[in-house]
Amino acid sequence: MNLQNKCFKALSVLLFAGITMVQAQTSYQYRLNLNDVKDDKLSVTLITPEVSESEITFYMPKIVPGTYRNSDFGKFVSNLQAYNAKGQPLAVKQTSENSWQIKKANTLSKIVYDVEDTWDSKIKHEVYSMAGTNFEANKNFVLNTCGIFGYLENKKDIPFMLNITKPAGFYGSTGLVPTKTSSTEDVYETKNADHLYDSPIMFCIPDTTTIKVGNASVLISVYSPNKLATSAVIAKNLETLLQATNKHLGGKLPVDKYAFIYYFNGEQAPFATAGAWEHSYSSFYSLKEEPQETAIGNWVDISSHEFFHIVTPLTISSKEVKQFDFNNPVMSRHLWLYEGSTEYDSHLVQVRAGINTPNEFLQKLAQQLSYSKNYFKDNLRFTELSQESAGKWQDQYGNVYLKGSLISAALDLYLLKLSGGNYSLKNLKHDLGIKYGKDKYFNDDELFDVITSLTFPEVRQFFADYVEGEKSIPYETFLSYAGVKIVPPAADDKSKSSKLMLDPNATAEQIVLRNAWLNTSFAIPAINTAAASDVSSIDQLVKSLYDVISGPAGERDWKRFESLFYPGAYMGAIRQTAQGAAFNKISPSDYVKSNGEAFKKYAFTEKELGRTVNEFGNLAQVFSSYQYQLSTEKPTSRRGMNNIQLIKQDNRWWIMSLLWNEESENLPIPAKYITQKTKK
């Protein structure tokens, strides 16, 4: 080995202080010098991991998660060269915009290339500014890593080391924790390519503020060349939202460090697309520089959405996302979850925390509803839109945030309705996060069934109709669960914008659900007053329940019936399935709507066969066996068991829930429930 080759090998090691050649064989070793910008380009040096193949392809990403657009970052790479350990060049052939084939790859040791920043490039491209790069010497460097660093074929899942030389005094703002840092150098390590491309870095003279949110340190970093925005003001306005989000998520965030990285453009040409790009441990913002006093509300709204991505896709995502193919992607069907529910949550948390009023929240939903209906294909299958968001249906992508949020709102209200206000979309996402977490993924075509198994059978049809199917969502129905009405636009309203309003005549049941939904305390209207003789004791209440629904064909005293139930109480018939018990949860008013007409037409009598009561303090559980007679054309007689949960409040007993299960050949009523009868 000649002296030149020995020096080359020594230099390869010294370039990464403390990193041995053994390490270099099992990881990517990247070096970048931010002091050496030429024509808006940086030179990139890579000491490659060990390669055993005779040929291998080096890739720059075509597309990255969260952008839903083909970016083709290889367009910005030039002069790519490959060398063996002796410093001899290897044959390289560019095979596409984003790929280079390297010969004799089993001798590959080093790759070097130049990369141009996307913001100033004259190359025709479709890279969003928030996913792009900026190399402004001695001012600012935006390093969205997907635009700078590539990977080798079938070698995405090994560590990447980044050694970045920076101008003196510059600070690297990122969700990564540096393994080494000084005034002129930072070293970072990521677990794999997914982690690398999930980790933007911005270098500049620091304007940073850190907030402690639960278990996490949250960094707010700002570059505002004309000082129209500051990290301190943004942090002050974000803190209430962040603390509310922490509370919304149960008091513990799934990250220990998070970074909000803001670039406010006041010195370059206006961005063609401004906005934000979410990541698991950070979010990057490319926005117009303007006075923070007038723009802060919009910045907080955008930041709220991006911050909620720490839930999904960080802790809830499919294989397509967790093991993303950057050059031959298969897109997930579930943008309603990744983007839609995140958009919805970002607004819901603000009303639940008292940052926005219920009316402000409803008008945001109303705007989404109007824009979604007026400007996008309402009958496009949402799963198809998700999978083709970067292709066939790219022009419909905006509806991911609009209808995706509305799907989530409808699902949230449906879950609250089915659970009597006790289980929401927030609970569902928590349960999914527990089931999967950061290190597991769900199979894309199984998620709806998994959600159904965690919630209610009716939810599967919801997804079949409104997410997989072409049916329009009956928003009026779902919003009515919380006493919200849709007010159509006036005939002369050119905006065609509907409005949402709280129904002033909402029922007690609707207001109970509304309060659970929005975390509000709207007064529950007075309910039908029960006769003391109906509710003073458990015995009186149970007898009244049987009495009020029994009788000849004709109208029942439904006011008396509803007066027996506590606001928000529910009912349901248990049925047997292959998976076990299932039931449709309904309210007392739903029961009236479903059965009132039948009772007018047919005689119905239900009598009690026996009763067992377990009572503790102001709680009671009643097992009451029954037999009913229904005088239809073919008279019907059935027996079964009522399970009645009671509570004593305001010197009377209330029904909190009533479930019943009919007797069958395989499920006879035990004799003890027929012969034993306890009176209170």
Secondary structure, DSSP 8 states (H G I E B T S, - for coil): --HHHHHHHHHHHHTSTT--HHHHTTSEEEEEETT--BTTEEEEEEE-----SSEEEEE--S--TTT-S---GGGGEEEEEEEETTS-EE-EEEEETTEEEEESGGGEEEEEEEEE-SSS--S-----GGGSEEEETTTEEEE-GGGT--EETT--SS-EEEEEE--TT-EEEESS--SEE-SSEEEEEESSHHHHHT--EEEES--EEEEEETTEEEEEEEE-TTSS--HHHHHHHHHHHHHHHHHHTTS--S-SEEEEEEEEESSSS--SS-EEEE-SSEEEEEEE---HHHHHHHHHHHHHHHHGGGTTTTTS-BHHHHT--SSS----S-HIIIIIHHHHHHHHHHHHTTSS-HHHHHHHHHHHHHHHHHHS-TTS-HHHHHHTTTTTTGGGTTHHHHHHHHHHHHHHHHHHHHTTTS--HHHHHHHHHHHS-TT--B-GGGHHHHHHHHS-THHHHHHHHHTSS-----HHHHHHTTTEEEE---TT-TT---EEEE-TT--HHHHHHHHHHHT------------HHHHSSHHHHHHHHHHHH-BSSS---HHHHHHTEEEEEEEEEEEEETTEEEE--B-HHHHHHHHHHHHHHS-EEEEEEEEEEEEETTEEEEEEEEEEEE-SSS-EEEEEEEEEEEEEETTEEEEEEEEEEE-BTTB---THHHH-B---
